[in-house]
Amino acid sequence: MSKISKAAKAVKKLDASNVIRAIVRSGQAAPGPPLGPILGQPDRTYDLKIGQPTVSYFLKQAAGITKGAGKTGHEIAGMVSVKAVYEIAQVKAMDECFKMRNASLETVVKSIIGSAQSLGIKVVNDLPADEYKVFLEQREEKLKADAAAAAAAAAEALSSKKK
């Protein structure tokens, strides 16, 4: 085989047109399945692009919560000011997915507000810290009461099965 045909064969083998999008938490990437075999190329080359965290991560951090509402639309998990949404939008506007769509900052803000609503986070104009602290304490008490009620119901169901 000539050098040209070998080079042509090597080019045909490389199929780098596939794009793999994955969200991997810090410290969770491993060379084993499921991520390792997907990323492996026959010639052992790779190209990683590490992006910004997700919008939901930024919103939960800004709201000071660990998870969104259980019943979206019926309960409020947290609150975020418009200023915080705008700051998140400025960071996410630099993200590749918004750049590809030529999205304006207004479009990014609307997208973030929609994500906030789906998480059960209320967007407000002004958010005093002392009022929000009281809100978070009340929500924490409500979550503990709900968890205790669920545990009591589970224990009652278990005891009724034994009888």
C-alpha positions, 0 to 999 in steps of 0.5 A: 500500500502506498503512503497516500492510500494509508493516509486516506484510509486513516482519514476515513477511519476518523469520524469526529463529526459526533458531538457528545454533550454530557453534564458531569459533576466535579470529581465524578468523571471516570475512565470506565463506563458509561463516559469513558468508552464514549469519549475514546477515539481510535487514535487516542485524541480528544477535545474537551470543552468545559462549559459553565454550570447549568442555569438551575445550579445558578438559580438554586445557589442564588436562591440559597436552596438545595432542590426545587419545589416538589409541586411546581406552581403550587409551592414556592421553593425560593426567591431570586431578585431580578438583579440576580437573574440579570447577573446569571444571564450575563454569565450564561450569554457567553455560553456556547448554546446561546451564542450559536442561536445569536440570543439577545440578553433579553432572550437569555433573561426570559429563558432563565425566568422560565427555568426559575418558574419550573424550579418553583423559584419566584422572581421578585423586583426587590428582595430584602435579606431579612424577609428572605431569611424568615421565608427560608426558615418557614420553608425549612420548618414546613419541609421537616413537618412534611417529612415527619408526616410522610415517615409517620404515614409510612410507619402506619402503613407498615404496621397495618401490613404486619397485622 
